[in-house]
Amino acid sequence: MYSRGASMVGPDDIGMRDSLDGGSVRPPPIVARVRPPRFAGAHYPADPGDLKRMAEALLGAPRAGLPRTAGLVLPHGPWRFVGPLVARAIARGTVEETVVILGPNHEGRGPRSAIICDGAFALPGAHVPIEEPLAESIRALGGFAEAPEVFAGDHAVEDLLPLLAARQPRLSLVPIAIHDVSAAGAARMGAAIGDAIVGRGGGVTLVATSDIAHYVPPSDVARASDPIVEATRALDEEALVDAFRGRLDGRTPIVETCGLGALLTFVHAMRALGAEPGEVVGRASSGDVDADARAVVAWASVFYARR
């Protein structure tokens, strides 16, 4: 269990380590809560060398002249399914040194909106520290509950961090998990996140992670996914809410989207920050890997440039 008492570590345990690209990373707090890499070896390589090589292969060589990344919508899951889609979007721009990641609470336990305000996420051979001042500001402005136990067994944030850290070696993080929130609640939280980012002077890449359609027949992937992807790309909160309502009134197939609350909150936060619509970098489904599947998970990645 991820608790303050059980996970107390000192500088010798998580001292300065090589980042995934071979550069230096920020030293962690002297005493901190550190979430272990629970899905290493299952969703991505557990060996630091293997992880570095796979991340580099997926991301490709860094290119000059890329735009700064204001926001990303990324899938999560085992890299054999989503790794190329995640990497293509990350490689499209320059990730800021701090990321705020909005993800689902897959188990639905604990508070509906949870955050971690100190410590770090450990990775094989590296770690990503929590950006504590920004996390505290978001918690206070948005009414988020500090609940690290929500993240203990959830893979959504962890799945993304090795690729983000490989491209941004000085990465720091604010992790947020959202479950079963109303449109009004998403608007309130998104505005609070935007205010907190503006208050610290910007310099943040905002990330939402979600699937788009969960367990849909392959023939229905486009009909179930397209309205959600387009509304998210356009940062159109009304169209996004309508897309989900369409599943209830029969206009589109009734399927799950695990990060609905994260997507809605992301759209409101991006609008509060004055962001412009993004570009769809790619789409995929689990059927691309498992061609015999009768029901698939559909994903998309979206990139938003800083103007």
Contacts in CASP RR format, 6 or more apart in sequence:
PFRMAT RR
TARGET T0000
AUTHOR 0000-0000-0000
METHOD contacts of the structure
MODEL  1
MYSRGASMVGPDDIGMRDSLDGGSVRPPPIVARVRPPRFAGAHYPADPGD
LKRMAEALLGAPRAGLPRTAGLVLPHGPWRFVGPLVARAIARGTVEETVV
ILGPNHEGRGPRSAIICDGAFALPGAHVPIEEPLAESIRALGGFAEAPEV
FAGDHAVEDLLPLLAARQPRLSLVPIAIHDVSAAGAARMGAAIGDAIVGR
GGGVTLVATSDIAHYVPPSDVARASDPIVEATRALDEEALVDAFRGRLDG
RTPIVETCGLGALLTFVHAMRALGAEPGEVVGRASSGDVDADARAVVAWA
SVFYARR
1 149 0 8 1.000
1 152 0 8 1.000
2 33 0 8 1.000
2 35 0 8 1.000
2 148 0 8 1.000
2 149 0 8 1.000
2 151 0 8 1.000
2 152 0 8 1.000
2 153 0 8 1.000
3 33 0 8 1.000
3 148 0 8 1.000
3 149 0 8 1.000
4 33 0 8 1.000
4 148 0 8 1.000
7 33 0 8 1.000
7 34 0 8 1.000
7 35 0 8 1.000
8 31 0 8 1.000
8 32 0 8 1.000
8 33 0 8 1.000
9 31 0 8 1.000
9 32 0 8 1.000
9 34 0 8 1.000
10 30 0 8 1.000
10 31 0 8 1.000
10 32 0 8 1.000
11 27 0 8 1.000
11 28 0 8 1.000
11 30 0 8 1.000
13 34 0 8 1.000
14 28 0 8 1.000
14 32 0 8 1.000
14 34 0 8 1.000
14 120 0 8 1.000
14 122 0 8 1.000
14 127 0 8 1.000
15 27 0 8 1.000
15 28 0 8 1.000
16 24 0 8 1.000
16 25 0 8 1.000
16 27 0 8 1.000
17 25 0 8 1.000
17 125 0 8 1.000
17 126 0 8 1.000
17 127 0 8 1.000
18 24 0 8 1.000
18 25 0 8 1.000
18 48 0 8 1.000
18 125 0 8 1.000
18 126 0 8 1.000
19 25 0 8 1.000
19 126 0 8 1.000
19 165 0 8 1.000
19 166 0 8 1.000
19 169 0 8 1.000
20 48 0 8 1.000
20 51 0 8 1.000
20 52 0 8 1.000
20 55 0 8 1.000
20 123 0 8 1.000
20 125 0 8 1.000
20 126 0 8 1.000
20 162 0 8 1.000
20 165 0 8 1.000
20 166 0 8 1.000
20 169 0 8 1.000
21 52 0 8 1.000
21 56 0 8 1.000
21 166 0 8 1.000
21 167 0 8 1.000
21 169 0 8 1.000
22 52 0 8 1.000
22 169 0 8 1.000
23 169 0 8 1.000
24 169 0 8 1.000
25 126 0 8 1.000
25 127 0 8 1.000
25 165 0 8 1.000
25 169 0 8 1.000
25 170 0 8 1.000
25 171 0 8 1.000
26 129 0 8 1.000
26 170 0 8 1.000
26 172 0 8 1.000
28 34 0 8 1.000
28 119 0 8 1.000
28 120 0 8 1.000
28 127 0 8 1.000
28 129 0 8 1.000
29 118 0 8 1.000
29 119 0 8 1.000
29 120 0 8 1.000
29 129 0 8 1.000
32 118 0 8 1.000
32 119 0 8 1.000
32 120 0 8 1.000
32 129 0 8 1.000
33 116 0 8 1.000
33 118 0 8 1.000
33 119 0 8 1.000
33 120 0 8 1.000
33 148 0 8 1.000
34 119 0 8 1.000
34 120 0 8 1.000
34 121 0 8 1.000
34 122 0 8 1.000
34 127 0 8 1.000
35 116 0 8 1.000
35 120 0 8 1.000
35 121 0 8 1.000
35 122 0 8 1.000
35 148 0 8 1.000
35 151 0 8 1.000
35 152 0 8 1.000
35 158 0 8 1.000
36 122 0 8 1.000
37 46 0 8 1.000
37 121 0 8 1.000
37 122 0 8 1.000
37 123 0 8 1.000
37 124 0 8 1.000
37 158 0 8 1.000
38 152 0 8 1.000
38 153 0 8 1.000
38 155 0 8 1.000
38 158 0 8 1.000
39 155 0 8 1.000
39 158 0 8 1.000
39 159 0 8 1.000
40 46 0 8 1.000
40 51 0 8 1.000
40 123 0 8 1.000
40 124 0 8 1.000
42 78 0 8 1.000
43 77 0 8 1.000
43 78 0 8 1.000
43 79 0 8 1.000
43 155 0 8 1.000
43 158 0 8 1.000
43 159 0 8 1.000
44 51 0 8 1.000
44 54 0 8 1.000
44 78 0 8 1.000
44 79 0 8 1.000
44 159 0 8 1.000
44 162 0 8 1.000
45 51 0 8 1.000
45 54 0 8 1.000
45 124 0 8 1.000
46 124 0 8 1.000
47 124 0 8 1.000
48 124 0 8 1.000
48 125 0 8 1.000
48 126 0 8 1.000
49 124 0 8 1.000
51 123 0 8 1.000
51 124 0 8 1.000
51 125 0 8 1.000
51 162 0 8 1.000
52 166 0 8 1.000
54 79 0 8 1.000
55 87 0 8 1.000
55 162 0 8 1.000
55 163 0 8 1.000
55 166 0 8 1.000
56 166 0 8 1.000
58 79 0 8 1.000
58 83 0 8 1.000
58 84 0 8 1.000
58 86 0 8 1.000
58 87 0 8 1.000
58 163 0 8 1.000
59 87 0 8 1.000
59 90 0 8 1.000
59 91 0 8 1.000
59 163 0 8 1.000
59 166 0 8 1.000
59 167 0 8 1.000
60 87 0 8 1.000
60 91 0 8 1.000
62 91 0 8 1.000
62 167 0 8 1.000
63 91 0 8 1.000
66 92 0 8 1.000
66 93 0 8 1.000
66 94 0 8 1.000
67 93 0 8 1.000
67 94 0 8 1.000
67 305 0 8 1.000
67 306 0 8 1.000
68 93 0 8 1.000
68 94 0 8 1.000
68 96 0 8 1.000
68 305 0 8 1.000
68 306 0 8 1.000
69 90 0 8 1.000
69 92 0 8 1.000
69 93 0 8 1.000
69 94 0 8 1.000
69 95 0 8 1.000
69 96 0 8 1.000
69 205 0 8 1.000
69 303 0 8 1.000
69 304 0 8 1.000
69 305 0 8 1.000
69 306 0 8 1.000
70 205 0 8 1.000
70 206 0 8 1.000
70 270 0 8 1.000
70 273 0 8 1.000
70 275 0 8 1.000
70 304 0 8 1.000
70 305 0 8 1.000
70 306 0 8 1.000
70 307 0 8 1.000
71 205 0 8 1.000
71 206 0 8 1.000
71 207 0 8 1.000
71 270 0 8 1.000
71 275 0 8 1.000
71 303 0 8 1.000
71 304 0 8 1.000
72 89 0 8 1.000
72 90 0 8 1.000
72 205 0 8 1.000
72 206 0 8 1.000
72 207 0 8 1.000
72 208 0 8 1.000
72 301 0 8 1.000
72 302 0 8 1.000
72 303 0 8 1.000
72 304 0 8 1.000
73 89 0 8 1.000
73 207 0 8 1.000
73 208 0 8 1.000
73 209 0 8 1.000
73 210 0 8 1.000
73 232 0 8 1.000
73 263 0 8 1.000
73 266 0 8 1.000
73 300 0 8 1.000
73 301 0 8 1.000
73 302 0 8 1.000
74 82 0 8 1.000
74 85 0 8 1.000
74 86 0 8 1.000
74 89 0 8 1.000
74 90 0 8 1.000
74 160 0 8 1.000
74 207 0 8 1.000
74 208 0 8 1.000
74 209 0 8 1.000
74 301 0 8 1.000
75 81 0 8 1.000
75 82 0 8 1.000
75 85 0 8 1.000
75 86 0 8 1.000
75 209 0 8 1.000
75 210 0 8 1.000
75 211 0 8 1.000
75 212 0 8 1.000
75 284 0 8 1.000
75 299 0 8 1.000
75 300 0 8 1.000
75 301 0 8 1.000
76 82 0 8 1.000
76 86 0 8 1.000
76 103 0 8 1.000
76 155 0 8 1.000
76 156 0 8 1.000
76 157 0 8 1.000
76 159 0 8 1.000
76 160 0 8 1.000
76 209 0 8 1.000
76 210 0 8 1.000
76 211 0 8 1.000
77 155 0 8 1.000
77 156 0 8 1.000
77 159 0 8 1.000
78 159 0 8 1.000
79 86 0 8 1.000
79 159 0 8 1.000
80 289 0 8 1.000
81 284 0 8 1.000
81 286 0 8 1.000
81 288 0 8 1.000
81 289 0 8 1.000
81 297 0 8 1.000
81 299 0 8 1.000
82 159 0 8 1.000
82 284 0 8 1.000
82 299 0 8 1.000
83 163 0 8 1.000
84 284 0 8 1.000
85 281 0 8 1.000
85 282 0 8 1.000
85 283 0 8 1.000
85 284 0 8 1.000
85 299 0 8 1.000
85 300 0 8 1.000
85 301 0 8 1.000
86 159 0 8 1.000
86 160 0 8 1.000
86 163 0 8 1.000
86 301 0 8 1.000
87 163 0 8 1.000
88 281 0 8 1.000
88 282 0 8 1.000
88 301 0 8 1.000
89 281 0 8 1.000
89 282 0 8 1.000
89 301 0 8 1.000
89 302 0 8 1.000
89 303 0 8 1.000
90 163 0 8 1.000
90 164 0 8 1.000
90 167 0 8 1.000
91 167 0 8 1.000
92 281 0 8 1.000
92 303 0 8 1.000
93 303 0 8 1.000
93 305 0 8 1.000
94 168 0 8 1.000
95 164 0 8 1.000
95 167 0 8 1.000
95 168 0 8 1.000
95 171 0 8 1.000
95 205 0 8 1.000
96 168 0 8 1.000
96 203 0 8 1.000
96 204 0 8 1.000
96 205 0 8 1.000
97 168 0 8 1.000
97 170 0 8 1.000
97 171 0 8 1.000
97 172 0 8 1.000
97 203 0 8 1.000
98 131 0 8 1.000
98 134 0 8 1.000
98 171 0 8 1.000
98 172 0 8 1.000
98 173 0 8 1.000
98 174 0 8 1.000
98 203 0 8 1.000
98 204 0 8 1.000
98 205 0 8 1.000
99 164 0 8 1.000
99 168 0 8 1.000
99 171 0 8 1.000
99 172 0 8 1.000
99 173 0 8 1.000
99 174 0 8 1.000
99 204 0 8 1.000
99 205 0 8 1.000
99 206 0 8 1.000
99 207 0 8 1.000
100 134 0 8 1.000
100 138 0 8 1.000
100 173 0 8 1.000
100 174 0 8 1.000
100 176 0 8 1.000
100 193 0 8 1.000
100 197 0 8 1.000
100 204 0 8 1.000
100 205 0 8 1.000
100 206 0 8 1.000
100 207 0 8 1.000
101 156 0 8 1.000
101 157 0 8 1.000
101 160 0 8 1.000
101 173 0 8 1.000
101 174 0 8 1.000
101 175 0 8 1.000
101 176 0 8 1.000
101 207 0 8 1.000
101 208 0 8 1.000
101 209 0 8 1.000
102 176 0 8 1.000
102 178 0 8 1.000
102 193 0 8 1.000
102 206 0 8 1.000
102 207 0 8 1.000
102 208 0 8 1.000
102 209 0 8 1.000
102 261 0 8 1.000
102 262 0 8 1.000
102 265 0 8 1.000
102 266 0 8 1.000
102 269 0 8 1.000
103 156 0 8 1.000
103 157 0 8 1.000
103 176 0 8 1.000
103 177 0 8 1.000
103 178 0 8 1.000
103 208 0 8 1.000
103 209 0 8 1.000
103 210 0 8 1.000
103 259 0 8 1.000
103 262 0 8 1.000
104 154 0 8 1.000
104 156 0 8 1.000
104 177 0 8 1.000
104 178 0 8 1.000
104 179 0 8 1.000
104 209 0 8 1.000
104 210 0 8 1.000
104 258 0 8 1.000
104 259 0 8 1.000
104 260 0 8 1.000
104 261 0 8 1.000
104 262 0 8 1.000
105 112 0 8 1.000
105 114 0 8 1.000
105 150 0 8 1.000
105 154 0 8 1.000
105 177 0 8 1.000
105 178 0 8 1.000
105 179 0 8 1.000
106 154 0 8 1.000
106 155 0 8 1.000
106 156 0 8 1.000
106 258 0 8 1.000
107 153 0 8 1.000
107 154 0 8 1.000
108 179 0 8 1.000
108 180 0 8 1.000
109 150 0 8 1.000
110 145 0 8 1.000
110 147 0 8 1.000
110 149 0 8 1.000
110 150 0 8 1.000
110 179 0 8 1.000
111 144 0 8 1.000
111 145 0 8 1.000
111 147 0 8 1.000
111 150 0 8 1.000
112 178 0 8 1.000
112 179 0 8 1.000
112 180 0 8 1.000
112 181 0 8 1.000
113 142 0 8 1.000
113 143 0 8 1.000
113 144 0 8 1.000
113 145 0 8 1.000
113 176 0 8 1.000
113 177 0 8 1.000
113 178 0 8 1.000
113 179 0 8 1.000
113 181 0 8 1.000
113 189 0 8 1.000
114 144 0 8 1.000
114 145 0 8 1.000
114 146 0 8 1.000
114 147 0 8 1.000
114 150 0 8 1.000
114 151 0 8 1.000
114 176 0 8 1.000
114 177 0 8 1.000
114 178 0 8 1.000
115 135 0 8 1.000
115 138 0 8 1.000
115 139 0 8 1.000
115 144 0 8 1.000
115 145 0 8 1.000
115 146 0 8 1.000
115 147 0 8 1.000
115 174 0 8 1.000
115 175 0 8 1.000
115 176 0 8 1.000
115 177 0 8 1.000
116 130 0 8 1.000
116 135 0 8 1.000
116 146 0 8 1.000
116 147 0 8 1.000
116 148 0 8 1.000
116 151 0 8 1.000
116 174 0 8 1.000
116 175 0 8 1.000
117 130 0 8 1.000
117 132 0 8 1.000
117 135 0 8 1.000
117 136 0 8 1.000
117 139 0 8 1.000
117 146 0 8 1.000
118 130 0 8 1.000
118 132 0 8 1.000
118 135 0 8 1.000
119 129 0 8 1.000
119 130 0 8 1.000
119 132 0 8 1.000
120 127 0 8 1.000
120 128 0 8 1.000
120 129 0 8 1.000
120 130 0 8 1.000
121 127 0 8 1.000
121 128 0 8 1.000
121 130 0 8 1.000
121 157 0 8 1.000
121 158 0 8 1.000
121 161 0 8 1.000
121 173 0 8 1.000
121 175 0 8 1.000
123 161 0 8 1.000
123 162 0 8 1.000
123 165 0 8 1.000
124 162 0 8 1.000
126 162 0 8 1.000
126 165 0 8 1.000
128 161 0 8 1.000
128 164 0 8 1.000
128 165 0 8 1.000
128 171 0 8 1.000
128 172 0 8 1.000
128 173 0 8 1.000
129 172 0 8 1.000
129 173 0 8 1.000
130 172 0 8 1.000
130 173 0 8 1.000
130 174 0 8 1.000
130 175 0 8 1.000
131 172 0 8 1.000
131 173 0 8 1.000
131 174 0 8 1.000
133 200 0 8 1.000
134 174 0 8 1.000
134 196 0 8 1.000
134 197 0 8 1.000
134 200 0 8 1.000
134 204 0 8 1.000
135 174 0 8 1.000
137 196 0 8 1.000
137 199 0 8 1.000
137 200 0 8 1.000
138 144 0 8 1.000
138 174 0 8 1.000
138 176 0 8 1.000
138 192 0 8 1.000
138 193 0 8 1.000
138 196 0 8 1.000
139 145 0 8 1.000
139 146 0 8 1.000
141 192 0 8 1.000
141 193 0 8 1.000
141 195 0 8 1.000
141 196 0 8 1.000
142 188 0 8 1.000
142 189 0 8 1.000
142 192 0 8 1.000
142 193 0 8 1.000
143 189 0 8 1.000
143 192 0 8 1.000
144 176 0 8 1.000
144 189 0 8 1.000
147 177 0 8 1.000
150 177 0 8 1.000
151 157 0 8 1.000
151 175 0 8 1.000
151 177 0 8 1.000
154 177 0 8 1.000
156 177 0 8 1.000
156 209 0 8 1.000
156 258 0 8 1.000
157 173 0 8 1.000
157 175 0 8 1.000
157 177 0 8 1.000
157 209 0 8 1.000
159 209 0 8 1.000
160 207 0 8 1.000
160 209 0 8 1.000
161 171 0 8 1.000
161 173 0 8 1.000
164 171 0 8 1.000
164 207 0 8 1.000
165 171 0 8 1.000
176 193 0 8 1.000
176 262 0 8 1.000
176 265 0 8 1.000
178 186 0 8 1.000
178 189 0 8 1.000
178 259 0 8 1.000
178 261 0 8 1.000
178 262 0 8 1.000
178 265 0 8 1.000
179 261 0 8 1.000
180 261 0 8 1.000
181 189 0 8 1.000
181 261 0 8 1.000
181 264 0 8 1.000
181 265 0 8 1.000
183 237 0 8 1.000
183 241 0 8 1.000
183 264 0 8 1.000
185 265 0 8 1.000
186 237 0 8 1.000
186 261 0 8 1.000
186 264 0 8 1.000
186 265 0 8 1.000
186 267 0 8 1.000
186 268 0 8 1.000
187 237 0 8 1.000
187 264 0 8 1.000
187 268 0 8 1.000
189 265 0 8 1.000
189 268 0 8 1.000
189 269 0 8 1.000
190 265 0 8 1.000
190 266 0 8 1.000
190 268 0 8 1.000
190 269 0 8 1.000
190 272 0 8 1.000
191 268 0 8 1.000
191 269 0 8 1.000
191 272 0 8 1.000
193 206 0 8 1.000
193 265 0 8 1.000
193 269 0 8 1.000
193 272 0 8 1.000
194 269 0 8 1.000
194 272 0 8 1.000
194 273 0 8 1.000
195 272 0 8 1.000
197 203 0 8 1.000
197 204 0 8 1.000
197 206 0 8 1.000
197 269 0 8 1.000
197 273 0 8 1.000
198 272 0 8 1.000
198 273 0 8 1.000
206 266 0 8 1.000
206 269 0 8 1.000
206 270 0 8 1.000
206 273 0 8 1.000
207 266 0 8 1.000
208 232 0 8 1.000
208 259 0 8 1.000
208 262 0 8 1.000
208 263 0 8 1.000
208 265 0 8 1.000
208 266 0 8 1.000
209 259 0 8 1.000
209 262 0 8 1.000
210 257 0 8 1.000
210 258 0 8 1.000
210 259 0 8 1.000
210 260 0 8 1.000
210 262 0 8 1.000
210 263 0 8 1.000
211 256 0 8 1.000
211 257 0 8 1.000
211 258 0 8 1.000
211 259 0 8 1.000
211 297 0 8 1.000
211 298 0 8 1.000
211 299 0 8 1.000
212 224 0 8 1.000
212 225 0 8 1.000
212 228 0 8 1.000
212 229 0 8 1.000
212 257 0 8 1.000
212 298 0 8 1.000
212 299 0 8 1.000
212 300 0 8 1.000
213 220 0 8 1.000
213 221 0 8 1.000
213 224 0 8 1.000
213 225 0 8 1.000
213 228 0 8 1.000
213 253 0 8 1.000
213 255 0 8 1.000
213 256 0 8 1.000
213 257 0 8 1.000
213 297 0 8 1.000
213 298 0 8 1.000
214 255 0 8 1.000
214 256 0 8 1.000
214 257 0 8 1.000
214 258 0 8 1.000
214 297 0 8 1.000
215 255 0 8 1.000
215 256 0 8 1.000
215 295 0 8 1.000
215 296 0 8 1.000
215 297 0 8 1.000
216 224 0 8 1.000
216 253 0 8 1.000
216 255 0 8 1.000
216 295 0 8 1.000
216 296 0 8 1.000
216 297 0 8 1.000
216 298 0 8 1.000
217 253 0 8 1.000
217 294 0 8 1.000
217 295 0 8 1.000
217 296 0 8 1.000
218 285 0 8 1.000
218 287 0 8 1.000
218 293 0 8 1.000
218 294 0 8 1.000
218 296 0 8 1.000
220 253 0 8 1.000
220 255 0 8 1.000
221 285 0 8 1.000
221 296 0 8 1.000
221 298 0 8 1.000
223 252 0 8 1.000
223 253 0 8 1.000
224 247 0 8 1.000
224 252 0 8 1.000
224 253 0 8 1.000
224 255 0 8 1.000
224 298 0 8 1.000
225 283 0 8 1.000
225 298 0 8 1.000
225 300 0 8 1.000
227 239 0 8 1.000
227 242 0 8 1.000
227 243 0 8 1.000
227 246 0 8 1.000
227 252 0 8 1.000
228 240 0 8 1.000
228 243 0 8 1.000
228 244 0 8 1.000
228 257 0 8 1.000
228 263 0 8 1.000
229 280 0 8 1.000
229 283 0 8 1.000
229 300 0 8 1.000
229 302 0 8 1.000
230 239 0 8 1.000
231 237 0 8 1.000
231 239 0 8 1.000
231 240 0 8 1.000
231 242 0 8 1.000
231 243 0 8 1.000
231 267 0 8 1.000
232 240 0 8 1.000
232 263 0 8 1.000
232 266 0 8 1.000
232 267 0 8 1.000
232 300 0 8 1.000
232 302 0 8 1.000
233 277 0 8 1.000
233 278 0 8 1.000
233 279 0 8 1.000
233 280 0 8 1.000
233 302 0 8 1.000
234 277 0 8 1.000
234 278 0 8 1.000
235 267 0 8 1.000
235 270 0 8 1.000
235 271 0 8 1.000
235 275 0 8 1.000
235 276 0 8 1.000
235 277 0 8 1.000
235 278 0 8 1.000
236 267 0 8 1.000
237 264 0 8 1.000
237 267 0 8 1.000
237 268 0 8 1.000
237 271 0 8 1.000
240 263 0 8 1.000
240 264 0 8 1.000
240 267 0 8 1.000
241 264 0 8 1.000
243 252 0 8 1.000
244 257 0 8 1.000
244 260 0 8 1.000
246 252 0 8 1.000
247 253 0 8 1.000
247 254 0 8 1.000
247 255 0 8 1.000
248 254 0 8 1.000
257 263 0 8 1.000
270 304 0 8 1.000
275 304 0 8 1.000
275 306 0 8 1.000
275 307 0 8 1.000
276 304 0 8 1.000
276 305 0 8 1.000
276 307 0 8 1.000
277 304 0 8 1.000
278 302 0 8 1.000
278 303 0 8 1.000
278 304 0 8 1.000
278 305 0 8 1.000
279 302 0 8 1.000
279 303 0 8 1.000
279 304 0 8 1.000
280 300 0 8 1.000
280 301 0 8 1.000
280 302 0 8 1.000
281 301 0 8 1.000
281 302 0 8 1.000
281 303 0 8 1.000
282 300 0 8 1.000
282 301 0 8 1.000
283 298 0 8 1.000
283 299 0 8 1.000
283 300 0 8 1.000
283 301 0 8 1.000
284 298 0 8 1.000
284 299 0 8 1.000
284 300 0 8 1.000
285 296 0 8 1.000
285 297 0 8 1.000
285 298 0 8 1.000
285 299 0 8 1.000
286 293 0 8 1.000
286 296 0 8 1.000
286 297 0 8 1.000
287 293 0 8 1.000
287 296 0 8 1.000
290 296 0 8 1.000
END
